[in-house]
């Protein structure tokens, strides 16, 4: 188990937690816990952190990971919605005989 955790911690720069878990054939939450403890290991060993502080830090790691995971999982939907918005803005511009909006410029939504 310790060898799997060490190799998971070393591979984190190139892989996601899910990929590491699949490669090592272990649960993703276990990899996440081991990774967080690995990052805190120097502080824990030096006794510069209390149990309460460690739990707060681990909870913060978990919340950040969950937030990023939501963004990663939703990215295709976000890009699709941006594309739909841009096409609709172009369609509205064409209907009102206005110049087509540039893709690079962000336009504020029209108020109803």
C-alpha distances in whole Angstrom, upper triangle without the diagonal:
4,5,5,6,9,10,10,12,14,15,17,20,21,19,19,16,17,17,13,12,14,13,10,11,9,12,14,14,10,10,14,13,10,13,16,14,14,17,18,17,20,22,20,20,24,24,26,25,26,23,26,26,22,22,25,23,20,23,25,22,21,25,25,23,24,28,27,25,29,30,28,29,33,33,35,37,38,39,41,43,44,45,47,49,50,52,53,55,56,58,59,60,62,64,65,66,64,62,59,56,54,50,50,52,50,53,53,53,57,58,59
4,5,5,6,9,10,10,12,14,15,19,20,19,19,16,18,18,14,14,16,15,11,14,12,14,15,15,12,11,14,13,9,11,14,12,11,15,16,14,17,19,17,17,20,21,23,23,23,22,25,24,20,21,24,22,19,22,24,21,21,25,25,22,25,28,26,25,29,31,29,30,33,34,36,38,39,40,42,44,44,46,48,49,50,52,54,55,56,58,60,61,62,64,65,66,64,62,59,56,54,50,49,51,50,53,53,53,57,58,60
4,5,5,6,8,10,11,12,14,17,18,17,18,16,18,17,13,13,15,13,10,13,12,15,16,17,13,12,15,15,11,13,16,14,12,16,18,16,18,21,20,19,22,24,26,25,27,25,28,27,23,24,27,24,22,25,26,22,23,26,26,23,26,29,27,26,30,31,28,30,33,33,35,38,38,39,41,43,44,45,47,49,50,51,53,54,56,57,59,60,62,64,65,66,63,61,58,55,53,49,48,50,49,52,53,53,57,58,60
4,5,5,6,9,10,10,12,16,16,14,15,13,14,13,9,9,11,10,6,9,9,12,12,14,11,9,12,13,10,11,14,14,12,15,18,16,19,22,21,21,24,25,27,26,27,25,27,27,23,23,25,23,20,23,24,21,20,24,24,21,23,26,24,23,26,28,25,26,30,30,32,34,35,36,38,40,41,42,44,45,46,48,50,51,52,54,56,57,58,60,62,63,60,58,55,52,50,47,46,48,47,49,50,50,54,55,57
4,6,5,6,9,10,11,14,15,14,14,11,13,13,10,10,13,12,9,11,10,11,11,12,9,7,10,10,6,7,11,10,9,12,14,13,16,18,17,17,21,22,23,22,23,22,24,23,19,20,22,19,17,19,21,17,17,21,21,18,20,23,22,21,24,26,24,25,28,29,31,33,34,35,37,39,39,41,43,44,45,47,49,50,51,53,55,56,57,59,60,61,59,57,54,51,49,45,44,46,45,48,48,48,52,53,55
4,5,5,6,9,10,13,14,14,15,13,16,15,11,12,15,13,11,14,13,15,14,15,12,10,12,12,9,9,12,11,8,11,14,12,14,17,17,17,20,21,23,22,24,23,25,24,20,21,23,20,18,21,22,18,19,23,22,20,22,25,23,23,26,27,25,27,30,30,32,35,35,36,38,40,40,42,44,45,46,48,50,51,52,54,56,56,58,60,61,62,60,58,54,51,49,45,44,46,45,48,49,49,53,54,56
4,5,5,6,9,11,12,11,13,12,14,12,9,11,13,10,9,12,12,15,14,16,13,10,13,14,11,10,14,14,11,14,17,15,18,21,20,20,23,25,26,25,27,26,28,26,23,24,26,23,20,23,23,20,20,24,22,20,22,25,23,22,26,26,24,25,29,29,30,33,34,34,36,38,39,40,42,44,44,46,48,49,50,52,54,55,56,58,60,60,58,56,52,50,47,44,43,45,44,47,48,48,52,54,55
4,5,5,6,10,10,9,10,8,10,9,6,8,10,9,8,11,10,12,11,12,10,7,9,11,8,8,11,12,10,12,15,15,18,20,20,20,23,25,25,24,26,24,26,24,21,21,23,20,18,20,20,17,17,20,19,16,19,21,19,18,22,23,20,22,25,25,27,30,30,31,33,35,36,37,39,40,41,43,45,46,47,49,51,52,53,55,57,57,55,53,50,47,45,41,40,42,41,44,44,45,49,50,52
4,6,5,8,10,10,11,9,13,12,9,11,14,13,11,15,13,14,13,13,12,8,9,11,8,6,9,10,7,9,12,12,14,17,17,17,20,22,22,21,23,22,24,22,19,20,21,18,16,19,18,15,16,19,18,15,18,20,18,18,22,23,21,23,26,26,28,30,30,31,34,35,36,37,40,40,41,43,45,46,47,49,51,52,53,55,56,57,55,53,49,46,44,41,39,41,40,43,44,44,48,50,52
4,6,7,9,10,12,11,14,13,10,13,15,13,12,16,16,17,15,17,15,12,13,14,12,9,13,13,10,11,15,14,16,19,19,19,22,24,24,24,26,25,27,25,22,23,24,21,19,22,21,18,19,22,20,18,21,23,20,20,24,24,22,24,27,27,29,31,31,32,34,36,36,38,40,41,42,44,46,46,47,50,51,52,54,56,57,57,55,52,49,46,44,40,39,41,40,44,44,45,49,51,53
4,6,6,6,9,9,12,10,7,11,12,10,11,14,14,16,14,16,15,11,12,15,13,10,14,15,13,13,17,17,19,21,22,23,25,27,27,26,28,27,29,27,23,24,25,22,20,22,22,18,19,21,19,17,20,21,19,18,22,22,19,21,24,24,26,28,29,29,31,33,33,35,37,38,39,41,43,44,45,47,49,49,51,53,54,55,52,50,46,44,41,38,37,39,38,41,42,43,47,49,51
4,5,5,6,7,10,9,7,11,13,12,12,15,15,15,12,14,14,10,10,13,11,8,11,14,11,11,15,16,18,20,21,22,24,25,25,24,26,25,26,24,21,22,22,19,17,19,18,15,16,18,16,13,16,18,15,15,19,18,16,19,22,21,23,26,26,26,29,31,31,32,35,36,36,38,40,41,42,44,46,46,48,50,52,52,50,47,44,41,39,35,34,36,35,38,39,40,44,45,47
4,6,8,10,13,12,11,14,16,15,16,19,18,19,16,17,17,14,13,16,15,11,14,16,14,13,17,18,19,21,22,23,25,27,26,26,28,27,28,26,23,24,24,20,19,21,20,16,18,20,17,15,18,19,15,16,20,19,16,19,22,21,23,26,25,25,28,30,30,31,34,35,35,37,39,40,41,43,45,45,47,49,50,50,48,45,42,39,37,33,32,34,33,37,38,39,43,44,47
4,7,10,12,10,9,13,14,13,15,17,18,18,16,18,18,15,15,18,17,14,17,19,17,16,20,21,22,25,26,27,29,30,30,29,31,30,31,29,26,27,27,24,22,24,22,19,20,21,19,16,19,20,16,16,20,19,16,18,21,20,21,25,24,24,27,29,29,30,33,34,34,36,38,39,39,42,44,44,45,48,49,49,47,45,41,39,36,32,31,34,33,37,38,39,42,44,47
4,7,8,6,6,10,11,10,12,14,15,15,12,15,15,12,12,16,15,12,15,18,16,16,20,21,23,25,25,27,29,30,30,29,31,29,30,28,25,25,25,22,20,22,21,17,17,19,17,14,16,18,14,14,17,17,14,16,19,18,20,23,23,23,25,28,28,29,31,33,33,35,37,38,39,41,43,43,45,47,48,49,47,45,41,38,36,32,32,34,33,36,37,38,42,43,45
4,5,5,6,9,10,11,12,14,14,13,10,12,13,10,10,14,14,11,14,17,16,16,19,21,23,24,25,27,29,30,29,28,29,28,28,26,23,23,23,20,18,19,18,15,14,16,14,11,13,14,11,10,14,14,11,13,16,16,18,20,21,21,24,25,26,27,30,31,32,33,35,36,38,40,41,42,44,46,47,48,46,44,40,38,35,32,31,33,32,35,35,36,39,41,43
4,5,5,6,9,10,11,12,11,10,6,8,10,7,7,10,11,9,11,14,14,14,17,19,21,23,23,24,27,28,27,25,27,25,25,24,21,20,21,18,16,17,17,13,12,15,13,10,12,14,12,10,14,15,13,14,17,18,20,22,22,24,26,27,28,30,32,33,34,36,38,39,40,42,43,45,46,48,49,50,48,46,43,40,38,35,34,36,34,37,37,38,41,43,44
4,5,5,6,9,10,10,10,8,6,9,10,8,9,13,13,12,15,17,17,18,21,22,25,26,26,28,30,31,31,29,30,28,28,27,24,23,23,21,18,19,19,16,14,16,16,12,13,15,13,10,14,15,12,12,16,17,18,21,22,23,24,26,27,29,31,32,33,35,37,38,39,41,43,44,45,47,49,50,48,46,42,40,38,35,34,36,35,37,38,37,41,42,44
4,5,5,6,9,10,10,11,9,12,13,10,12,15,15,13,16,19,18,19,22,23,26,27,27,29,31,32,32,31,32,30,31,29,26,26,26,24,21,22,22,18,17,20,18,15,16,18,15,13,17,17,14,15,18,18,19,22,23,24,25,28,29,29,32,33,34,36,38,39,40,42,44,45,46,48,50,50,48,47,43,41,39,35,35,37,36,38,39,39,43,44,46
4,5,5,6,8,8,9,8,11,11,7,10,13,12,11,14,16,15,16,19,20,23,24,24,25,28,29,30,28,29,27,29,27,24,24,25,22,19,21,21,17,17,20,18,15,17,19,17,15,19,19,17,17,21,21,23,25,26,27,29,31,32,33,35,36,37,39,41,42,43,45,47,48,49,51,53,54,51,50,46,43,41,38,37,39,38,41,42,42,45,47,48
4,5,5,6,5,6,5,8,8,6,9,12,11,11,14,16,16,17,20,21,24,25,25,26,29,30,30,28,29,27,28,27,24,23,24,22,19,20,21,18,16,19,19,15,16,19,17,15,18,20,17,17,21,22,23,26,27,28,29,31,33,34,36,37,38,40,42,43,44,46,48,49,50,52,54,55,53,51,47,45,43,40,39,41,40,42,43,43,46,47,49
4,6,5,7,8,8,12,12,10,13,15,15,15,18,20,19,21,24,24,27,29,28,29,33,33,34,32,33,30,31,31,27,26,28,26,23,24,24,21,19,22,21,18,18,21,19,17,20,21,18,18,21,22,23,25,27,27,29,31,32,33,35,37,38,39,41,43,44,45,47,49,50,51,53,54,52,51,47,45,43,39,39,41,40,43,43,43,46,48,49
4,6,8,10,10,14,13,11,14,16,15,15,19,20,19,21,24,24,26,29,28,29,32,33,34,32,33,31,33,32,28,28,29,27,24,25,26,22,21,24,23,20,21,23,21,19,22,23,20,20,24,24,25,28,29,29,31,33,34,35,37,39,40,41,43,45,46,47,49,50,52,53,55,56,54,52,49,46,44,41,40,43,42,44,45,45,49,50,52
4,6,9,10,13,11,9,13,14,13,14,17,18,17,19,22,21,24,27,26,26,29,31,32,30,31,29,30,30,26,26,28,25,22,24,25,22,21,24,23,20,21,24,22,20,24,25,22,22,26,27,28,30,31,32,34,36,37,38,40,42,43,44,46,47,49,50,52,53,54,56,58,59,57,55,51,49,47,43,43,45,44,47,47,47,51,52,54
4,7,9,12,11,10,14,15,14,16,19,19,19,22,24,24,27,29,28,28,32,32,34,32,32,30,31,31,27,26,28,27,23,25,26,23,21,24,24,20,21,24,23,20,23,25,22,22,26,27,27,30,31,32,33,36,37,38,40,42,43,44,46,47,49,50,52,53,54,56,58,59,57,56,52,50,48,44,44,46,45,47,48,47,51,52,53
4,6,9,7,7,11,12,11,13,16,17,17,19,21,21,25,26,25,26,29,30,31,29,29,26,28,28,24,23,25,23,20,21,23,20,18,21,22,18,19,22,21,19,22,24,22,21,25,26,27,29,31,32,33,35,37,38,40,41,43,44,46,47,49,50,52,53,55,56,58,59,57,56,52,49,48,44,44,46,44,47,47,46,50,51,52
4,6,5,7,9,10,11,13,15,16,17,19,20,21,25,26,24,26,29,29,30,27,27,25,26,26,22,21,23,21,18,18,20,17,15,18,19,15,16,19,19,16,19,21,19,19,22,24,25,27,28,30,31,33,35,36,37,39,41,42,43,45,47,48,49,51,52,54,55,57,55,54,50,48,46,42,42,44,42,44,44,44,47,48,49
4,5,5,6,9,10,10,12,14,15,17,19,20,23,24,23,25,28,28,28,26,26,24,24,24,21,19,20,19,15,16,17,14,12,15,15,12,12,16,15,12,15,18,16,16,19,21,22,24,25,27,28,30,31,33,34,36,37,39,40,42,43,45,46,48,49,51,52,54,52,50,47,44,43,39,39,40,38,41,41,40,44,45,46
4,5,5,6,9,10,11,12,14,15,17,18,22,22,21,23,26,26,26,23,23,20,21,21,17,16,17,16,12,13,15,12,10,13,14,11,11,15,15,13,16,18,17,17,20,22,24,25,26,28,30,31,32,34,36,37,38,40,41,43,45,46,47,49,51,52,53,55,53,51,48,45,44,40,40,41,39,41,41,41,44,45,46
4,5,5,6,8,10,11,12,14,15,16,20,21,19,21,24,24,25,22,22,19,21,20,17,16,18,17,13,14,16,14,12,15,16,14,15,18,18,16,19,21,20,20,24,25,27,29,30,31,33,34,36,37,39,40,42,44,45,46,48,49,51,52,54,55,57,58,56,54,51,48,47,43,43,44,42,44,44,44,47,48,50
4,5,5,6,9,10,10,12,14,15,18,20,19,20,23,24,24,22,23,21,22,21,17,17,19,16,13,15,16,13,12,15,15,12,14,17,16,15,18,20,18,19,23,24,26,27,28,30,32,33,34,36,38,39,40,42,43,45,46,48,49,50,52,54,55,56,54,53,49,46,45,41,40,42,40,43,43,43,46,47,49
4,6,5,6,9,10,11,13,14,17,18,17,20,22,22,22,20,21,18,19,18,15,14,15,13,10,11,12,9,8,12,12,9,11,14,13,12,16,18,16,17,21,22,24,26,26,28,30,31,32,34,36,36,38,40,41,42,44,46,47,48,50,52,53,54,52,50,47,44,42,39,38,39,38,40,40,40,44,44,46
4,5,5,6,9,10,11,12,16,16,15,17,20,19,20,17,18,15,16,16,12,11,13,12,8,10,12,9,9,12,13,11,13,16,16,15,18,21,20,21,24,25,28,29,29,31,33,34,35,37,39,40,41,43,45,45,47,49,50,51,54,55,56,57,55,54,50,47,46,42,41,42,40,43,42,43,46,47,48
4,5,5,6,9,10,10,14,15,13,15,18,19,19,17,18,16,18,17,13,14,16,14,11,13,15,12,12,16,16,14,16,19,18,18,21,23,22,23,26,27,29,31,31,33,35,36,37,39,41,42,43,45,47,47,49,51,52,53,55,57,58,59,57,55,52,49,47,44,42,44,42,45,45,45,49,49,51
4,5,5,6,9,10,13,14,14,16,18,19,19,17,19,17,19,17,14,14,15,13,10,13,13,10,11,14,14,12,15,17,16,16,19,20,19,21,24,25,27,29,29,30,33,34,34,37,39,39,40,43,44,45,47,49,50,51,53,54,55,56,54,52,49,46,44,40,39,41,39,42,42,42,46,47,49
4,5,5,6,9,12,12,12,14,16,17,16,14,15,14,15,13,10,11,12,9,7,10,10,7,9,12,12,11,14,16,15,16,19,20,20,22,24,25,28,29,29,31,33,34,34,37,39,39,40,43,44,45,47,49,49,50,53,54,55,56,54,52,49,46,44,41,39,40,38,41,41,42,45,46,48
4,5,5,6,9,10,9,11,14,14,14,12,14,12,14,13,9,10,12,10,8,12,13,10,12,15,15,14,17,19,19,19,23,24,23,25,28,29,32,33,33,35,37,38,38,41,43,43,44,47,48,48,50,52,53,54,57,58,59,60,57,56,53,50,48,44,43,44,42,45,44,45,49,50,51
4,5,5,8,10,10,11,13,15,15,14,16,15,17,16,12,14,16,13,11,15,15,12,14,17,17,15,19,21,20,20,24,25,24,26,29,29,32,34,33,35,37,38,38,41,43,43,44,47,48,49,50,53,54,54,57,58,59,60,57,56,52,49,47,44,42,44,42,45,45,46,50,51,53
4,6,7,9,10,11,13,14,14,13,15,15,17,14,11,13,14,11,10,14,13,10,13,16,15,14,17,19,18,19,22,23,22,25,27,27,31,32,31,33,36,37,37,39,41,41,42,45,46,46,48,51,51,52,54,56,57,58,55,53,50,47,45,41,40,41,39,42,42,43,47,48,50
4,6,6,6,9,10,11,10,9,12,12,13,11,8,11,12,9,9,13,13,11,14,16,16,16,19,20,20,21,24,25,25,27,30,30,33,35,34,35,38,39,39,41,44,43,45,47,49,49,51,53,54,54,57,59,59,60,57,55,53,49,47,44,42,43,42,44,44,45,49,49,52
4,5,5,6,8,10,11,10,13,13,15,13,10,13,15,12,12,16,16,14,17,20,19,19,22,24,23,24,27,28,28,30,32,33,36,38,37,38,41,42,42,44,47,47,48,50,52,52,54,56,57,58,60,62,62,63,60,59,56,52,50,47,45,46,45,48,47,49,52,53,55
4,6,5,6,9,9,10,13,14,17,14,12,15,17,14,15,18,18,16,19,22,21,21,24,26,25,27,30,30,30,32,35,35,38,40,39,40,43,44,43,46,48,48,49,52,53,53,55,58,58,59,61,63,63,64,61,59,57,53,51,48,46,47,45,48,48,50,53,54,57
4,6,5,6,6,6,10,11,13,11,9,13,14,12,13,16,16,15,18,21,20,21,24,25,25,27,29,30,30,32,35,35,38,40,38,40,43,44,43,46,48,48,49,52,53,53,55,57,58,58,61,63,63,64,61,59,56,53,51,48,46,46,45,48,47,49,52,53,55
4,5,5,6,6,8,9,12,10,8,12,14,12,12,16,17,16,18,21,21,21,24,26,26,27,30,31,31,33,35,36,39,40,40,41,44,45,45,47,49,49,50,53,54,54,57,59,59,60,63,64,65,66,63,61,58,55,53,50,48,49,47,50,49,50,54,54,57
4,5,8,9,11,12,15,14,12,15,17,16,16,19,20,19,21,24,24,24,27,29,29,30,33,34,34,36,38,39,42,43,42,44,47,48,48,50,52,52,53,56,57,57,59,62,62,63,65,67,68,69,66,64,61,58,55,52,50,51,50,53,52,54,57,58,60
4,5,8,11,13,16,14,13,17,18,16,17,21,21,20,23,25,25,26,29,30,30,32,34,35,35,37,40,40,43,45,44,45,48,49,48,51,53,53,54,57,58,58,60,62,63,63,66,68,68,69,66,64,61,58,56,53,51,51,50,53,52,54,57,58,60
4,6,7,10,13,12,11,14,16,15,16,19,20,20,22,25,25,26,28,30,30,31,34,35,35,37,40,40,44,45,44,46,49,49,49,51,54,53,54,57,58,58,60,63,63,64,66,68,68,69,66,65,62,58,56,54,51,52,50,53,52,54,57,57,60
4,7,10,12,10,10,14,14,13,15,18,18,18,21,23,23,24,27,28,28,30,33,33,34,36,38,39,42,43,42,44,47,47,47,49,52,51,52,55,56,56,58,60,60,61,64,65,65,67,64,62,59,56,54,51,49,49,48,50,49,51,54,55,57
4,7,8,6,6,10,11,10,12,15,15,16,18,20,20,22,24,25,26,28,30,31,32,34,36,36,40,41,40,42,45,45,44,47,49,49,50,53,54,54,56,58,58,59,62,63,63,65,62,60,58,54,52,50,48,48,46,48,48,49,52,52,55
4,5,5,6,9,10,11,12,14,15,17,18,20,21,23,24,26,27,28,30,32,33,34,36,37,41,41,40,43,46,45,45,49,50,50,51,54,55,55,57,59,59,60,63,64,64,66,63,62,59,56,54,51,49,50,48,50,49,50,53,53,55
4,5,5,6,9,10,10,12,14,15,16,18,20,21,22,24,26,27,29,30,31,33,35,36,39,40,39,42,44,44,44,47,49,48,50,53,54,54,56,58,58,60,62,63,64,65,63,61,59,55,54,51,49,49,47,49,48,49,52,52,54
4,5,5,6,9,10,11,12,14,15,17,19,20,21,23,25,26,27,29,30,31,33,35,38,38,37,40,43,42,43,46,47,46,48,51,51,52,54,56,56,57,60,61,61,63,60,59,57,53,52,49,48,48,45,47,46,46,49,49,51
4,5,5,6,9,10,11,12,14,15,17,18,20,21,23,24,26,27,29,30,32,33,36,37,36,38,41,40,41,44,45,45,46,49,50,50,52,54,54,55,58,59,59,61,58,57,54,51,49,47,45,45,43,45,43,44,48,47,50
4,5,5,6,9,10,11,12,14,15,16,18,20,21,22,24,26,27,28,30,31,35,36,35,37,40,40,40,43,44,44,46,49,49,49,52,54,54,55,58,59,59,61,58,57,54,51,49,46,44,45,43,45,44,45,48,48,50
4,5,5,6,9,10,10,12,14,15,16,18,20,21,23,25,26,27,29,30,33,34,33,36,38,38,39,42,43,43,44,47,48,48,51,52,52,54,56,57,58,60,57,56,53,50,48,45,44,44,42,44,43,43,46,46,48
4,5,5,6,9,10,11,12,14,15,17,18,20,21,23,24,26,27,29,32,32,31,34,36,36,36,39,41,40,42,45,45,45,48,50,50,51,54,55,55,57,54,53,51,47,46,43,41,41,39,41,40,40,43,43,45
4,5,5,6,9,10,11,12,14,15,17,18,20,21,22,24,26,27,30,31,30,32,35,35,35,38,40,39,41,44,44,44,47,49,49,50,53,54,54,56,53,52,49,45,44,41,39,40,37,40,39,40,43,43,45
4,5,5,6,9,10,11,12,14,15,16,18,20,21,22,24,26,29,30,29,31,34,34,34,37,39,39,40,43,44,44,47,48,49,50,53,54,54,56,53,52,49,46,44,41,40,40,38,40,39,40,43,44,45
4,5,5,6,9,10,11,12,14,15,17,19,20,21,23,24,28,28,27,30,32,32,33,36,37,37,39,41,42,42,45,46,47,48,51,52,52,54,51,50,47,44,43,40,39,39,36,38,37,38,41,41,43
4,5,5,6,9,10,11,12,14,15,17,18,20,21,23,26,26,25,28,30,30,30,33,35,34,36,39,39,40,42,44,44,45,48,49,50,51,48,47,45,41,40,37,36,36,33,35,34,35,38,38,40
4,6,5,6,9,10,11,12,14,16,16,18,20,21,24,25,24,27,29,29,30,32,34,34,35,38,39,39,42,44,44,45,48,49,50,51,48,47,44,41,39,36,35,35,33,35,35,35,39,39,41
4,6,5,6,9,10,10,12,14,15,16,18,20,23,24,23,26,28,28,29,32,33,33,35,37,38,39,41,43,43,45,47,48,49,51,48,47,44,41,39,36,35,36,33,36,35,35,38,39,40
4,5,5,6,9,10,11,13,14,15,17,18,22,22,21,24,26,26,26,29,31,30,32,35,35,36,38,40,40,42,44,45,46,48,45,44,41,38,37,34,33,33,31,33,31,32,35,35,37
4,5,5,6,8,10,11,12,14,15,16,20,20,19,22,24,24,25,27,29,29,30,33,34,34,37,39,39,40,43,44,44,46,43,42,39,36,34,31,30,31,28,30,30,30,34,34,36
4,5,5,6,9,10,10,12,14,15,18,19,19,21,23,24,24,27,29,29,30,33,34,35,37,39,39,40,43,44,45,46,44,43,39,36,35,32,31,31,29,32,31,32,35,36,38
4,6,5,6,9,10,10,12,14,17,17,17,20,22,22,23,26,27,27,29,32,32,33,35,37,38,39,41,42,43,45,43,42,39,36,35,31,31,31,29,31,30,30,33,34,35
4,5,5,6,9,10,11,12,16,16,15,18,20,20,20,23,25,24,26,29,29,30,33,34,35,36,38,40,40,42,40,39,36,32,31,28,27,28,25,27,26,27,30,31,32
4,5,5,6,9,10,10,14,15,14,16,19,19,19,22,24,24,25,28,29,29,32,33,34,35,38,39,40,41,39,37,34,31,30,26,26,26,24,27,26,27,30,31,33
4,5,5,6,8,10,13,14,14,16,18,19,20,22,24,24,26,28,29,30,32,34,35,36,38,39,41,42,40,39,35,32,31,28,27,28,26,28,28,28,32,33,34
4,5,5,6,8,11,11,11,14,16,16,17,20,21,21,24,26,26,27,30,31,32,34,36,37,38,39,37,36,33,30,29,26,26,27,24,26,25,25,29,29,31
4,6,5,6,9,10,9,11,14,14,15,17,19,19,21,23,24,25,27,29,30,31,33,34,35,37,35,33,30,27,26,23,22,23,21,23,23,23,26,28,29
4,6,5,8,10,10,11,14,15,16,18,19,20,22,24,25,26,28,30,31,32,34,36,37,38,36,34,31,28,27,23,23,25,23,25,25,25,29,30,32
4,6,7,8,10,12,13,14,16,17,19,20,22,23,25,26,28,29,31,32,34,35,37,38,36,35,32,29,28,25,25,26,24,26,26,26,29,30,31
4,6,5,6,9,10,11,12,14,15,17,19,20,21,23,25,26,27,29,30,32,33,35,33,32,28,26,25,22,22,23,21,23,23,22,25,26,28
4,5,5,6,8,10,11,12,14,15,17,18,20,21,23,24,26,27,29,30,32,33,31,30,26,24,22,19,19,21,19,21,21,21,25,26,28
4,5,5,6,9,10,11,12,14,15,17,18,20,21,23,24,26,27,29,30,32,30,29,25,23,22,18,20,21,19,21,22,21,25,27,28
4,5,5,6,9,10,10,12,14,15,16,18,20,21,22,24,26,27,29,30,29,28,24,22,22,19,20,21,19,20,20,19,22,24,25
4,5,5,6,9,10,11,12,14,15,17,19,20,21,23,25,26,27,29,27,26,22,20,19,16,17,18,15,17,17,16,20,22,23
4,5,5,6,9,10,11,12,14,15,17,18,20,21,23,24,26,27,25,24,20,18,17,13,15,16,14,16,17,17,20,23,24
4,5,5,6,9,10,11,12,14,15,16,18,20,21,23,25,26,24,23,20,18,18,15,17,18,16,17,18,17,20,22,23
4,5,5,6,9,10,10,12,14,15,16,18,20,21,23,24,23,22,19,17,17,14,16,17,14,15,15,14,16,18,19
4,5,5,6,9,10,11,12,14,15,17,18,20,21,22,20,19,16,14,14,11,12,13,11,12,13,12,15,18,19
4,5,5,6,9,10,11,12,14,15,17,18,20,21,19,18,15,13,13,10,13,14,12,13,15,14,17,20,21
4,5,5,6,9,10,10,12,14,15,16,18,20,19,18,15,14,15,12,15,16,14,14,15,13,15,18,18
4,6,5,6,9,10,11,12,14,15,17,18,17,16,13,11,13,11,14,13,11,10,11,9,12,14,15
4,5,5,6,9,10,11,12,14,16,16,14,13,10,8,9,8,11,11,9,9,11,10,13,16,17
4,5,5,6,9,10,11,12,14,15,14,13,10,10,11,10,14,14,13,13,14,13,14,17,18
4,5,5,6,8,10,10,12,14,13,14,11,11,13,12,16,15,13,12,13,11,11,14,15
4,5,5,6,9,10,11,12,10,11,8,7,10,10,13,12,11,9,10,9,9,13,14
4,5,5,6,9,10,10,9,9,6,6,9,10,13,13,12,11,13,12,13,16,17
4,5,5,6,9,10,10,11,8,10,13,13,17,16,16,14,15,14,13,16,16
4,5,5,6,9,8,10,9,10,13,15,18,16,15,13,13,11,10,13,13
4,5,5,6,5,6,6,7,11,13,16,14,14,12,13,12,11,15,15
4,6,5,6,7,7,10,13,15,18,17,17,15,17,16,15,18,18
4,6,8,10,10,13,16,18,21,20,19,17,18,16,14,17,16
4,5,9,10,12,16,18,21,19,19,16,17,15,13,15,15
4,7,9,12,15,18,20,19,19,17,18,18,16,18,19
4,6,9,12,15,17,15,16,14,15,15,14,17,18
4,6,9,12,14,13,14,13,15,16,15,19,20
4,6,9,12,11,12,11,14,15,15,18,20
4,6,9,7,9,8,11,12,13,17,19
4,5,5,8,9,13,14,16,19,22
4,6,7,9,13,14,17,20,22
4,6,9,13,15,18,21,24
4,6,10,12,15,18,21
4,7,9,12,15,18
4,6,9,12,15
4,6,9,12
4,6,9
4,6
4
